[in-house]
Amino acid sequence: MPPAIRTATEADAPAIARLHLASYRAAYRGLLPDGFLAAFDMAEREHRWLERLRDPSRATFVTAPAIVAFAEIGPSHDDPRTGELLALHVAESHWRQGIGGALHARALNALSGLGHESAVLWVLDGNQRACAFYEAAGWAFTGETRHRNVRGTLVDELRYRRELRPHRSLPV
């Protein structure tokens, strides 16, 4: 049975922040330095999530009743017809149970409902689990990469793109 999914509210910021840190550390273990992963501050992460949840150009979806996964969408800065899947994180204890797929579908439907014709996302280079998930869901690597300095650590990311289907009215 697919999980219930709802739009996140500001009250969800602490739970999303905790899940984000735990998921980030599990997914990127071995891909990013241990010290980098350990250095994230919970209070700062909660503050950032509160800001994101207040940003009207973004939407975040969470599982309910327990928040064990979330997806965040927003506009792409490249093209107003393109949306972006900014984040998709699932608690490690819930990997491979269909939750990521359900959130992914909700996020794409929401992007389409906002009028976007296509979507992009960025994946950490070397994150084979994420690449396989997105490729199975119809995303294609564009050949584009970017190098970012994240808190003093250089990270390489791969850009994926996919066309969106005409939307089926689901509230954002």
Chimera marker file (.cmm) of the C-alpha trace (Angstrom):
<marker_set name="trace">
<marker id="1" x="0.000" y="0.000" z="0.000" r="1" g="1" b="0" radius="0.5"/>
<marker id="2" x="1.510" y="3.373" z="-0.983" r="1" g="1" b="0" radius="0.5"/>
<marker id="3" x="2.186" y="5.780" z="1.855" r="1" g="1" b="0" radius="0.5"/>
<marker id="4" x="0.013" y="8.800" z="2.519" r="1" g="1" b="0" radius="0.5"/>
<marker id="5" x="1.711" y="11.949" z="1.270" r="1" g="1" b="0" radius="0.5"/>
<marker id="6" x="0.920" y="15.499" z="2.259" r="1" g="1" b="0" radius="0.5"/>
<marker id="7" x="2.357" y="18.957" z="1.756" r="1" g="1" b="0" radius="0.5"/>
<marker id="8" x="4.788" y="19.896" z="4.509" r="1" g="1" b="0" radius="0.5"/>
<marker id="9" x="4.150" y="22.808" z="6.858" r="1" g="1" b="0" radius="0.5"/>
<marker id="10" x="6.487" y="24.943" z="8.931" r="1" g="1" b="0" radius="0.5"/>
<marker id="11" x="5.742" y="22.706" z="11.917" r="1" g="1" b="0" radius="0.5"/>
<marker id="12" x="7.463" y="19.859" z="10.041" r="1" g="1" b="0" radius="0.5"/>
<marker id="13" x="10.839" y="21.635" z="9.879" r="1" g="1" b="0" radius="0.5"/>
<marker id="14" x="12.401" y="19.793" z="12.871" r="1" g="1" b="0" radius="0.5"/>
<marker id="15" x="11.306" y="16.344" z="11.643" r="1" g="1" b="0" radius="0.5"/>
<marker id="16" x="12.446" y="17.057" z="8.079" r="1" g="1" b="0" radius="0.5"/>
<marker id="17" x="15.800" y="18.346" z="9.370" r="1" g="1" b="0" radius="0.5"/>
<marker id="18" x="16.383" y="15.194" z="11.455" r="1" g="1" b="0" radius="0.5"/>
<marker id="19" x="15.435" y="12.941" z="8.554" r="1" g="1" b="0" radius="0.5"/>
<marker id="20" x="17.528" y="14.969" z="6.110" r="1" g="1" b="0" radius="0.5"/>
<marker id="21" x="20.659" y="14.645" z="8.231" r="1" g="1" b="0" radius="0.5"/>
<marker id="22" x="20.183" y="10.920" z="8.879" r="1" g="1" b="0" radius="0.5"/>
<marker id="23" x="19.388" y="10.183" z="5.237" r="1" g="1" b="0" radius="0.5"/>
<marker id="24" x="22.245" y="12.329" z="3.989" r="1" g="1" b="0" radius="0.5"/>
<marker id="25" x="24.700" y="10.536" z="6.249" r="1" g="1" b="0" radius="0.5"/>
<marker id="26" x="23.425" y="7.084" z="5.211" r="1" g="1" b="0" radius="0.5"/>
<marker id="27" x="23.237" y="7.797" z="1.476" r="1" g="1" b="0" radius="0.5"/>
<marker id="28" x="26.591" y="9.572" z="1.216" r="1" g="1" b="0" radius="0.5"/>
<marker id="29" x="28.612" y="7.337" z="3.567" r="1" g="1" b="0" radius="0.5"/>
<marker id="30" x="31.747" y="6.444" z="1.640" r="1" g="1" b="0" radius="0.5"/>
<marker id="31" x="31.074" y="9.134" z="-0.988" r="1" g="1" b="0" radius="0.5"/>
<marker id="32" x="31.860" y="12.148" z="1.194" r="1" g="1" b="0" radius="0.5"/>
<marker id="33" x="34.381" y="12.463" z="4.048" r="1" g="1" b="0" radius="0.5"/>
<marker id="34" x="33.130" y="11.259" z="7.445" r="1" g="1" b="0" radius="0.5"/>
<marker id="35" x="34.109" y="14.556" z="9.053" r="1" g="1" b="0" radius="0.5"/>
<marker id="36" x="32.054" y="16.469" z="6.513" r="1" g="1" b="0" radius="0.5"/>
<marker id="37" x="28.992" y="14.329" z="7.183" r="1" g="1" b="0" radius="0.5"/>
<marker id="38" x="29.404" y="14.575" z="10.964" r="1" g="1" b="0" radius="0.5"/>
<marker id="39" x="29.811" y="18.365" z="10.942" r="1" g="1" b="0" radius="0.5"/>
<marker id="40" x="26.226" y="19.257" z="10.034" r="1" g="1" b="0" radius="0.5"/>
<marker id="41" x="24.477" y="21.128" z="12.846" r="1" g="1" b="0" radius="0.5"/>
<marker id="42" x="20.870" y="20.201" z="13.656" r="1" g="1" b="0" radius="0.5"/>
<marker id="43" x="19.826" y="23.715" z="14.727" r="1" g="1" b="0" radius="0.5"/>
<marker id="44" x="21.221" y="25.212" z="11.524" r="1" g="1" b="0" radius="0.5"/>
<marker id="45" x="19.509" y="22.500" z="9.446" r="1" g="1" b="0" radius="0.5"/>
<marker id="46" x="16.153" y="23.190" z="11.161" r="1" g="1" b="0" radius="0.5"/>
<marker id="47" x="16.556" y="26.907" z="10.462" r="1" g="1" b="0" radius="0.5"/>
<marker id="48" x="17.306" y="26.225" z="6.789" r="1" g="1" b="0" radius="0.5"/>
<marker id="49" x="14.261" y="23.974" z="6.489" r="1" g="1" b="0" radius="0.5"/>
<marker id="50" x="12.029" y="26.579" z="8.090" r="1" g="1" b="0" radius="0.5"/>
<marker id="51" x="13.247" y="29.093" z="5.482" r="1" g="1" b="0" radius="0.5"/>
<marker id="52" x="12.656" y="26.617" z="2.661" r="1" g="1" b="0" radius="0.5"/>
<marker id="53" x="9.147" y="25.802" z="3.872" r="1" g="1" b="0" radius="0.5"/>
<marker id="54" x="8.347" y="29.537" z="3.927" r="1" g="1" b="0" radius="0.5"/>
<marker id="55" x="9.602" y="30.032" z="0.349" r="1" g="1" b="0" radius="0.5"/>
<marker id="56" x="6.523" y="30.239" z="-1.923" r="1" g="1" b="0" radius="0.5"/>
<marker id="57" x="8.542" y="29.162" z="-4.977" r="1" g="1" b="0" radius="0.5"/>
<marker id="58" x="9.189" y="25.731" z="-3.393" r="1" g="1" b="0" radius="0.5"/>
<marker id="59" x="6.980" y="22.881" z="-2.217" r="1" g="1" b="0" radius="0.5"/>
<marker id="60" x="7.906" y="20.007" z="0.065" r="1" g="1" b="0" radius="0.5"/>
<marker id="61" x="5.976" y="16.763" z="0.372" r="1" g="1" b="0" radius="0.5"/>
<marker id="62" x="6.273" y="14.368" z="3.307" r="1" g="1" b="0" radius="0.5"/>
<marker id="63" x="4.969" y="10.953" z="4.233" r="1" g="1" b="0" radius="0.5"/>
<marker id="64" x="2.214" y="10.745" z="6.819" r="1" g="1" b="0" radius="0.5"/>
<marker id="65" x="1.530" y="10.138" z="9.563" r="1" g="1" b="0" radius="0.5"/>
<marker id="66" x="5.253" y="9.591" z="10.264" r="1" g="1" b="0" radius="0.5"/>
<marker id="67" x="7.765" y="11.601" z="8.273" r="1" g="1" b="0" radius="0.5"/>
<marker id="68" x="10.080" y="8.896" z="6.939" r="1" g="1" b="0" radius="0.5"/>
<marker id="69" x="10.666" y="10.553" z="3.562" r="1" g="1" b="0" radius="0.5"/>
<marker id="70" x="10.355" y="13.906" z="1.828" r="1" g="1" b="0" radius="0.5"/>
<marker id="71" x="10.665" y="15.445" z="-1.618" r="1" g="1" b="0" radius="0.5"/>
<marker id="72" x="11.251" y="19.111" z="-2.425" r="1" g="1" b="0" radius="0.5"/>
<marker id="73" x="10.543" y="20.868" z="-5.726" r="1" g="1" b="0" radius="0.5"/>
<marker id="74" x="11.068" y="24.343" z="-7.099" r="1" g="1" b="0" radius="0.5"/>
<marker id="75" x="11.725" y="26.214" z="-10.298" r="1" g="1" b="0" radius="0.5"/>
<marker id="76" x="14.897" y="25.665" z="-12.284" r="1" g="1" b="0" radius="0.5"/>
<marker id="77" x="17.011" y="28.781" z="-12.641" r="1" g="1" b="0" radius="0.5"/>
<marker id="78" x="17.791" y="27.870" z="-16.266" r="1" g="1" b="0" radius="0.5"/>
<marker id="79" x="14.369" y="27.996" z="-17.876" r="1" g="1" b="0" radius="0.5"/>
<marker id="80" x="10.936" y="28.979" z="-16.533" r="1" g="1" b="0" radius="0.5"/>
<marker id="81" x="9.372" y="25.989" z="-18.339" r="1" g="1" b="0" radius="0.5"/>
<marker id="82" x="11.613" y="23.647" z="-16.342" r="1" g="1" b="0" radius="0.5"/>
<marker id="83" x="11.100" y="22.637" z="-12.726" r="1" g="1" b="0" radius="0.5"/>
<marker id="84" x="13.632" y="21.044" z="-10.437" r="1" g="1" b="0" radius="0.5"/>
<marker id="85" x="13.485" y="18.104" z="-8.072" r="1" g="1" b="0" radius="0.5"/>
<marker id="86" x="15.613" y="19.706" z="-5.371" r="1" g="1" b="0" radius="0.5"/>
<marker id="87" x="15.652" y="16.822" z="-2.908" r="1" g="1" b="0" radius="0.5"/>
<marker id="88" x="14.296" y="13.325" z="-2.385" r="1" g="1" b="0" radius="0.5"/>
<marker id="89" x="15.317" y="11.606" z="0.837" r="1" g="1" b="0" radius="0.5"/>
<marker id="90" x="14.046" y="8.428" z="2.463" r="1" g="1" b="0" radius="0.5"/>
<marker id="91" x="15.028" y="7.103" z="5.890" r="1" g="1" b="0" radius="0.5"/>
<marker id="92" x="17.478" y="4.224" z="5.458" r="1" g="1" b="0" radius="0.5"/>
<marker id="93" x="15.100" y="1.896" z="7.335" r="1" g="1" b="0" radius="0.5"/>
<marker id="94" x="12.507" y="2.524" z="4.586" r="1" g="1" b="0" radius="0.5"/>
<marker id="95" x="14.679" y="2.152" z="1.478" r="1" g="1" b="0" radius="0.5"/>
<marker id="96" x="13.333" y="-0.093" z="-1.280" r="1" g="1" b="0" radius="0.5"/>
<marker id="97" x="9.748" y="-0.077" z="-0.010" r="1" g="1" b="0" radius="0.5"/>
<marker id="98" x="8.196" y="2.108" z="-2.726" r="1" g="1" b="0" radius="0.5"/>
<marker id="99" x="8.122" y="5.271" z="-0.637" r="1" g="1" b="0" radius="0.5"/>
<marker id="100" x="10.668" y="7.097" z="-2.786" r="1" g="1" b="0" radius="0.5"/>
<marker id="101" x="8.737" y="6.153" z="-5.908" r="1" g="1" b="0" radius="0.5"/>
<marker id="102" x="5.469" y="7.464" z="-4.460" r="1" g="1" b="0" radius="0.5"/>
<marker id="103" x="7.066" y="10.772" z="-3.430" r="1" g="1" b="0" radius="0.5"/>
<marker id="104" x="8.808" y="11.028" z="-6.779" r="1" g="1" b="0" radius="0.5"/>
<marker id="105" x="5.484" y="10.619" z="-8.617" r="1" g="1" b="0" radius="0.5"/>
<marker id="106" x="3.838" y="13.247" z="-6.397" r="1" g="1" b="0" radius="0.5"/>
<marker id="107" x="6.696" y="15.695" z="-6.983" r="1" g="1" b="0" radius="0.5"/>
<marker id="108" x="6.602" y="15.246" z="-10.765" r="1" g="1" b="0" radius="0.5"/>
<marker id="109" x="2.832" y="15.629" z="-10.823" r="1" g="1" b="0" radius="0.5"/>
<marker id="110" x="3.134" y="18.841" z="-8.820" r="1" g="1" b="0" radius="0.5"/>
<marker id="111" x="5.805" y="20.217" z="-11.189" r="1" g="1" b="0" radius="0.5"/>
<marker id="112" x="3.607" y="19.409" z="-14.154" r="1" g="1" b="0" radius="0.5"/>
<marker id="113" x="0.619" y="20.990" z="-12.416" r="1" g="1" b="0" radius="0.5"/>
<marker id="114" x="2.646" y="24.175" z="-12.033" r="1" g="1" b="0" radius="0.5"/>
<marker id="115" x="3.051" y="24.277" z="-15.814" r="1" g="1" b="0" radius="0.5"/>
<marker id="116" x="6.571" y="22.893" z="-16.128" r="1" g="1" b="0" radius="0.5"/>
<marker id="117" x="7.210" y="20.906" z="-19.316" r="1" g="1" b="0" radius="0.5"/>
<marker id="118" x="10.379" y="19.227" z="-18.070" r="1" g="1" b="0" radius="0.5"/>
<marker id="119" x="12.370" y="18.776" z="-14.883" r="1" g="1" b="0" radius="0.5"/>
<marker id="120" x="16.010" y="18.571" z="-13.863" r="1" g="1" b="0" radius="0.5"/>
<marker id="121" x="17.847" y="17.300" z="-10.818" r="1" g="1" b="0" radius="0.5"/>
<marker id="122" x="21.430" y="16.942" z="-9.618" r="1" g="1" b="0" radius="0.5"/>
<marker id="123" x="22.929" y="13.736" z="-8.197" r="1" g="1" b="0" radius="0.5"/>
<marker id="124" x="26.205" y="13.383" z="-6.320" r="1" g="1" b="0" radius="0.5"/>
<marker id="125" x="28.712" y="11.750" z="-8.651" r="1" g="1" b="0" radius="0.5"/>
<marker id="126" x="29.236" y="8.184" z="-7.470" r="1" g="1" b="0" radius="0.5"/>
<marker id="127" x="25.767" y="7.821" z="-5.935" r="1" g="1" b="0" radius="0.5"/>
<marker id="128" x="24.898" y="4.724" z="-7.962" r="1" g="1" b="0" radius="0.5"/>
<marker id="129" x="21.753" y="3.963" z="-5.947" r="1" g="1" b="0" radius="0.5"/>
<marker id="130" x="20.254" y="7.370" z="-6.792" r="1" g="1" b="0" radius="0.5"/>
<marker id="131" x="21.366" y="7.212" z="-10.436" r="1" g="1" b="0" radius="0.5"/>
<marker id="132" x="19.745" y="3.787" z="-10.857" r="1" g="1" b="0" radius="0.5"/>
<marker id="133" x="16.525" y="4.983" z="-9.181" r="1" g="1" b="0" radius="0.5"/>
<marker id="134" x="16.229" y="8.054" z="-11.406" r="1" g="1" b="0" radius="0.5"/>
<marker id="135" x="17.164" y="6.237" z="-14.601" r="1" g="1" b="0" radius="0.5"/>
<marker id="136" x="14.515" y="3.575" z="-13.885" r="1" g="1" b="0" radius="0.5"/>
<marker id="137" x="12.029" y="6.439" z="-13.410" r="1" g="1" b="0" radius="0.5"/>
<marker id="138" x="12.723" y="7.909" z="-16.848" r="1" g="1" b="0" radius="0.5"/>
<marker id="139" x="15.446" y="10.449" z="-16.116" r="1" g="1" b="0" radius="0.5"/>
<marker id="140" x="18.455" y="10.711" z="-18.433" r="1" g="1" b="0" radius="0.5"/>
<marker id="141" x="21.937" y="11.983" z="-17.632" r="1" g="1" b="0" radius="0.5"/>
<marker id="142" x="22.462" y="15.129" z="-19.705" r="1" g="1" b="0" radius="0.5"/>
<marker id="143" x="26.257" y="14.880" z="-19.776" r="1" g="1" b="0" radius="0.5"/>
<marker id="144" x="26.466" y="18.046" z="-17.690" r="1" g="1" b="0" radius="0.5"/>
<marker id="145" x="28.432" y="18.114" z="-14.450" r="1" g="1" b="0" radius="0.5"/>
<marker id="146" x="29.091" y="20.782" z="-11.899" r="1" g="1" b="0" radius="0.5"/>
<marker id="147" x="31.689" y="21.211" z="-9.210" r="1" g="1" b="0" radius="0.5"/>
<marker id="148" x="30.493" y="22.868" z="-6.016" r="1" g="1" b="0" radius="0.5"/>
<marker id="149" x="32.212" y="23.873" z="-2.826" r="1" g="1" b="0" radius="0.5"/>
<marker id="150" x="29.934" y="22.740" z="-0.003" r="1" g="1" b="0" radius="0.5"/>
<marker id="151" x="31.239" y="23.818" z="3.399" r="1" g="1" b="0" radius="0.5"/>
<marker id="152" x="34.829" y="23.569" z="2.231" r="1" g="1" b="0" radius="0.5"/>
<marker id="153" x="34.400" y="20.198" z="0.488" r="1" g="1" b="0" radius="0.5"/>
<marker id="154" x="34.400" y="19.998" z="-3.291" r="1" g="1" b="0" radius="0.5"/>
<marker id="155" x="31.577" y="17.856" z="-4.644" r="1" g="1" b="0" radius="0.5"/>
<marker id="156" x="30.886" y="16.774" z="-8.194" r="1" g="1" b="0" radius="0.5"/>
<marker id="157" x="27.309" y="16.421" z="-9.343" r="1" g="1" b="0" radius="0.5"/>
<marker id="158" x="25.626" y="14.987" z="-12.426" r="1" g="1" b="0" radius="0.5"/>
<marker id="159" x="22.612" y="16.610" z="-14.059" r="1" g="1" b="0" radius="0.5"/>
<marker id="160" x="19.570" y="14.559" z="-15.055" r="1" g="1" b="0" radius="0.5"/>
<marker id="161" x="16.555" y="15.676" z="-17.066" r="1" g="1" b="0" radius="0.5"/>
<marker id="162" x="13.174" y="14.290" z="-18.050" r="1" g="1" b="0" radius="0.5"/>
<marker id="163" x="10.044" y="15.460" z="-19.794" r="1" g="1" b="0" radius="0.5"/>
<marker id="164" x="6.893" y="15.757" z="-17.723" r="1" g="1" b="0" radius="0.5"/>
<marker id="165" x="3.515" y="14.326" z="-18.564" r="1" g="1" b="0" radius="0.5"/>
<marker id="166" x="0.514" y="16.641" z="-18.663" r="1" g="1" b="0" radius="0.5"/>
<marker id="167" x="-0.583" y="17.035" z="-15.068" r="1" g="1" b="0" radius="0.5"/>
<marker id="168" x="-3.354" y="15.186" z="-13.262" r="1" g="1" b="0" radius="0.5"/>
<marker id="169" x="-4.838" y="17.646" z="-10.813" r="1" g="1" b="0" radius="0.5"/>
<marker id="170" x="-3.386" y="16.987" z="-7.391" r="1" g="1" b="0" radius="0.5"/>
<marker id="171" x="-3.025" y="19.909" z="-5.024" r="1" g="1" b="0" radius="0.5"/>
<marker id="172" x="0.462" y="21.218" z="-4.461" r="1" g="1" b="0" radius="0.5"/>
<link id1="1" id2="2" r="1" g="1" b="0" radius="0.2"/>
<link id1="2" id2="3" r="1" g="1" b="0" radius="0.2"/>
<link id1="3" id2="4" r="1" g="1" b="0" radius="0.2"/>
<link id1="4" id2="5" r="1" g="1" b="0" radius="0.2"/>
<link id1="5" id2="6" r="1" g="1" b="0" radius="0.2"/>
<link id1="6" id2="7" r="1" g="1" b="0" radius="0.2"/>
<link id1="7" id2="8" r="1" g="1" b="0" radius="0.2"/>
<link id1="8" id2="9" r="1" g="1" b="0" radius="0.2"/>
<link id1="9" id2="10" r="1" g="1" b="0" radius="0.2"/>
<link id1="10" id2="11" r="1" g="1" b="0" radius="0.2"/>
<link id1="11" id2="12" r="1" g="1" b="0" radius="0.2"/>
<link id1="12" id2="13" r="1" g="1" b="0" radius="0.2"/>
<link id1="13" id2="14" r="1" g="1" b="0" radius="0.2"/>
<link id1="14" id2="15" r="1" g="1" b="0" radius="0.2"/>
<link id1="15" id2="16" r="1" g="1" b="0" radius="0.2"/>
<link id1="16" id2="17" r="1" g="1" b="0" radius="0.2"/>
<link id1="17" id2="18" r="1" g="1" b="0" radius="0.2"/>
<link id1="18" id2="19" r="1" g="1" b="0" radius="0.2"/>
<link id1="19" id2="20" r="1" g="1" b="0" radius="0.2"/>
<link id1="20" id2="21" r="1" g="1" b="0" radius="0.2"/>
<link id1="21" id2="22" r="1" g="1" b="0" radius="0.2"/>
<link id1="22" id2="23" r="1" g="1" b="0" radius="0.2"/>
<link id1="23" id2="24" r="1" g="1" b="0" radius="0.2"/>
<link id1="24" id2="25" r="1" g="1" b="0" radius="0.2"/>
<link id1="25" id2="26" r="1" g="1" b="0" radius="0.2"/>
<link id1="26" id2="27" r="1" g="1" b="0" radius="0.2"/>
<link id1="27" id2="28" r="1" g="1" b="0" radius="0.2"/>
<link id1="28" id2="29" r="1" g="1" b="0" radius="0.2"/>
<link id1="29" id2="30" r="1" g="1" b="0" radius="0.2"/>
<link id1="30" id2="31" r="1" g="1" b="0" radius="0.2"/>
<link id1="31" id2="32" r="1" g="1" b="0" radius="0.2"/>
<link id1="32" id2="33" r="1" g="1" b="0" radius="0.2"/>
<link id1="33" id2="34" r="1" g="1" b="0" radius="0.2"/>
<link id1="34" id2="35" r="1" g="1" b="0" radius="0.2"/>
<link id1="35" id2="36" r="1" g="1" b="0" radius="0.2"/>
<link id1="36" id2="37" r="1" g="1" b="0" radius="0.2"/>
<link id1="37" id2="38" r="1" g="1" b="0" radius="0.2"/>
<link id1="38" id2="39" r="1" g="1" b="0" radius="0.2"/>
<link id1="39" id2="40" r="1" g="1" b="0" radius="0.2"/>
<link id1="40" id2="41" r="1" g="1" b="0" radius="0.2"/>
<link id1="41" id2="42" r="1" g="1" b="0" radius="0.2"/>
<link id1="42" id2="43" r="1" g="1" b="0" radius="0.2"/>
<link id1="43" id2="44" r="1" g="1" b="0" radius="0.2"/>
<link id1="44" id2="45" r="1" g="1" b="0" radius="0.2"/>
<link id1="45" id2="46" r="1" g="1" b="0" radius="0.2"/>
<link id1="46" id2="47" r="1" g="1" b="0" radius="0.2"/>
<link id1="47" id2="48" r="1" g="1" b="0" radius="0.2"/>
<link id1="48" id2="49" r="1" g="1" b="0" radius="0.2"/>
<link id1="49" id2="50" r="1" g="1" b="0" radius="0.2"/>
<link id1="50" id2="51" r="1" g="1" b="0" radius="0.2"/>
<link id1="51" id2="52" r="1" g="1" b="0" radius="0.2"/>
<link id1="52" id2="53" r="1" g="1" b="0" radius="0.2"/>
<link id1="53" id2="54" r="1" g="1" b="0" radius="0.2"/>
<link id1="54" id2="55" r="1" g="1" b="0" radius="0.2"/>
<link id1="55" id2="56" r="1" g="1" b="0" radius="0.2"/>
<link id1="56" id2="57" r="1" g="1" b="0" radius="0.2"/>
<link id1="57" id2="58" r="1" g="1" b="0" radius="0.2"/>
<link id1="58" id2="59" r="1" g="1" b="0" radius="0.2"/>
<link id1="59" id2="60" r="1" g="1" b="0" radius="0.2"/>
<link id1="60" id2="61" r="1" g="1" b="0" radius="0.2"/>
<link id1="61" id2="62" r="1" g="1" b="0" radius="0.2"/>
<link id1="62" id2="63" r="1" g="1" b="0" radius="0.2"/>
<link id1="63" id2="64" r="1" g="1" b="0" radius="0.2"/>
<link id1="64" id2="65" r="1" g="1" b="0" radius="0.2"/>
<link id1="65" id2="66" r="1" g="1" b="0" radius="0.2"/>
<link id1="66" id2="67" r="1" g="1" b="0" radius="0.2"/>
<link id1="67" id2="68" r="1" g="1" b="0" radius="0.2"/>
<link id1="68" id2="69" r="1" g="1" b="0" radius="0.2"/>
<link id1="69" id2="70" r="1" g="1" b="0" radius="0.2"/>
<link id1="70" id2="71" r="1" g="1" b="0" radius="0.2"/>
<link id1="71" id2="72" r="1" g="1" b="0" radius="0.2"/>
<link id1="72" id2="73" r="1" g="1" b="0" radius="0.2"/>
<link id1="73" id2="74" r="1" g="1" b="0" radius="0.2"/>
<link id1="74" id2="75" r="1" g="1" b="0" radius="0.2"/>
<link id1="75" id2="76" r="1" g="1" b="0" radius="0.2"/>
<link id1="76" id2="77" r="1" g="1" b="0" radius="0.2"/>
<link id1="77" id2="78" r="1" g="1" b="0" radius="0.2"/>
<link id1="78" id2="79" r="1" g="1" b="0" radius="0.2"/>
<link id1="79" id2="80" r="1" g="1" b="0" radius="0.2"/>
<link id1="80" id2="81" r="1" g="1" b="0" radius="0.2"/>
<link id1="81" id2="82" r="1" g="1" b="0" radius="0.2"/>
<link id1="82" id2="83" r="1" g="1" b="0" radius="0.2"/>
<link id1="83" id2="84" r="1" g="1" b="0" radius="0.2"/>
<link id1="84" id2="85" r="1" g="1" b="0" radius="0.2"/>
<link id1="85" id2="86" r="1" g="1" b="0" radius="0.2"/>
<link id1="86" id2="87" r="1" g="1" b="0" radius="0.2"/>
<link id1="87" id2="88" r="1" g="1" b="0" radius="0.2"/>
<link id1="88" id2="89" r="1" g="1" b="0" radius="0.2"/>
<link id1="89" id2="90" r="1" g="1" b="0" radius="0.2"/>
<link id1="90" id2="91" r="1" g="1" b="0" radius="0.2"/>
<link id1="91" id2="92" r="1" g="1" b="0" radius="0.2"/>
<link id1="92" id2="93" r="1" g="1" b="0" radius="0.2"/>
<link id1="93" id2="94" r="1" g="1" b="0" radius="0.2"/>
<link id1="94" id2="95" r="1" g="1" b="0" radius="0.2"/>
<link id1="95" id2="96" r="1" g="1" b="0" radius="0.2"/>
<link id1="96" id2="97" r="1" g="1" b="0" radius="0.2"/>
<link id1="97" id2="98" r="1" g="1" b="0" radius="0.2"/>
<link id1="98" id2="99" r="1" g="1" b="0" radius="0.2"/>
<link id1="99" id2="100" r="1" g="1" b="0" radius="0.2"/>
<link id1="100" id2="101" r="1" g="1" b="0" radius="0.2"/>
<link id1="101" id2="102" r="1" g="1" b="0" radius="0.2"/>
<link id1="102" id2="103" r="1" g="1" b="0" radius="0.2"/>
<link id1="103" id2="104" r="1" g="1" b="0" radius="0.2"/>
<link id1="104" id2="105" r="1" g="1" b="0" radius="0.2"/>
<link id1="105" id2="106" r="1" g="1" b="0" radius="0.2"/>
<link id1="106" id2="107" r="1" g="1" b="0" radius="0.2"/>
<link id1="107" id2="108" r="1" g="1" b="0" radius="0.2"/>
<link id1="108" id2="109" r="1" g="1" b="0" radius="0.2"/>
<link id1="109" id2="110" r="1" g="1" b="0" radius="0.2"/>
<link id1="110" id2="111" r="1" g="1" b="0" radius="0.2"/>
<link id1="111" id2="112" r="1" g="1" b="0" radius="0.2"/>
<link id1="112" id2="113" r="1" g="1" b="0" radius="0.2"/>
<link id1="113" id2="114" r="1" g="1" b="0" radius="0.2"/>
<link id1="114" id2="115" r="1" g="1" b="0" radius="0.2"/>
<link id1="115" id2="116" r="1" g="1" b="0" radius="0.2"/>
<link id1="116" id2="117" r="1" g="1" b="0" radius="0.2"/>
<link id1="117" id2="118" r="1" g="1" b="0" radius="0.2"/>
<link id1="118" id2="119" r="1" g="1" b="0" radius="0.2"/>
<link id1="119" id2="120" r="1" g="1" b="0" radius="0.2"/>
<link id1="120" id2="121" r="1" g="1" b="0" radius="0.2"/>
<link id1="121" id2="122" r="1" g="1" b="0" radius="0.2"/>
<link id1="122" id2="123" r="1" g="1" b="0" radius="0.2"/>
<link id1="123" id2="124" r="1" g="1" b="0" radius="0.2"/>
<link id1="124" id2="125" r="1" g="1" b="0" radius="0.2"/>
<link id1="125" id2="126" r="1" g="1" b="0" radius="0.2"/>
<link id1="126" id2="127" r="1" g="1" b="0" radius="0.2"/>
<link id1="127" id2="128" r="1" g="1" b="0" radius="0.2"/>
<link id1="128" id2="129" r="1" g="1" b="0" radius="0.2"/>
<link id1="129" id2="130" r="1" g="1" b="0" radius="0.2"/>
<link id1="130" id2="131" r="1" g="1" b="0" radius="0.2"/>
<link id1="131" id2="132" r="1" g="1" b="0" radius="0.2"/>
<link id1="132" id2="133" r="1" g="1" b="0" radius="0.2"/>
<link id1="133" id2="134" r="1" g="1" b="0" radius="0.2"/>
<link id1="134" id2="135" r="1" g="1" b="0" radius="0.2"/>
<link id1="135" id2="136" r="1" g="1" b="0" radius="0.2"/>
<link id1="136" id2="137" r="1" g="1" b="0" radius="0.2"/>
<link id1="137" id2="138" r="1" g="1" b="0" radius="0.2"/>
<link id1="138" id2="139" r="1" g="1" b="0" radius="0.2"/>
<link id1="139" id2="140" r="1" g="1" b="0" radius="0.2"/>
<link id1="140" id2="141" r="1" g="1" b="0" radius="0.2"/>
<link id1="141" id2="142" r="1" g="1" b="0" radius="0.2"/>
<link id1="142" id2="143" r="1" g="1" b="0" radius="0.2"/>
<link id1="143" id2="144" r="1" g="1" b="0" radius="0.2"/>
<link id1="144" id2="145" r="1" g="1" b="0" radius="0.2"/>
<link id1="145" id2="146" r="1" g="1" b="0" radius="0.2"/>
<link id1="146" id2="147" r="1" g="1" b="0" radius="0.2"/>
<link id1="147" id2="148" r="1" g="1" b="0" radius="0.2"/>
<link id1="148" id2="149" r="1" g="1" b="0" radius="0.2"/>
<link id1="149" id2="150" r="1" g="1" b="0" radius="0.2"/>
<link id1="150" id2="151" r="1" g="1" b="0" radius="0.2"/>
<link id1="151" id2="152" r="1" g="1" b="0" radius="0.2"/>
<link id1="152" id2="153" r="1" g="1" b="0" radius="0.2"/>
<link id1="153" id2="154" r="1" g="1" b="0" radius="0.2"/>
<link id1="154" id2="155" r="1" g="1" b="0" radius="0.2"/>
<link id1="155" id2="156" r="1" g="1" b="0" radius="0.2"/>
<link id1="156" id2="157" r="1" g="1" b="0" radius="0.2"/>
<link id1="157" id2="158" r="1" g="1" b="0" radius="0.2"/>
<link id1="158" id2="159" r="1" g="1" b="0" radius="0.2"/>
<link id1="159" id2="160" r="1" g="1" b="0" radius="0.2"/>
<link id1="160" id2="161" r="1" g="1" b="0" radius="0.2"/>
<link id1="161" id2="162" r="1" g="1" b="0" radius="0.2"/>
<link id1="162" id2="163" r="1" g="1" b="0" radius="0.2"/>
<link id1="163" id2="164" r="1" g="1" b="0" radius="0.2"/>
<link id1="164" id2="165" r="1" g="1" b="0" radius="0.2"/>
<link id1="165" id2="166" r="1" g="1" b="0" radius="0.2"/>
<link id1="166" id2="167" r="1" g="1" b="0" radius="0.2"/>
<link id1="167" id2="168" r="1" g="1" b="0" radius="0.2"/>
<link id1="168" id2="169" r="1" g="1" b="0" radius="0.2"/>
<link id1="169" id2="170" r="1" g="1" b="0" radius="0.2"/>
<link id1="170" id2="171" r="1" g="1" b="0" radius="0.2"/>
<link id1="171" id2="172" r="1" g="1" b="0" radius="0.2"/>
</marker_set>
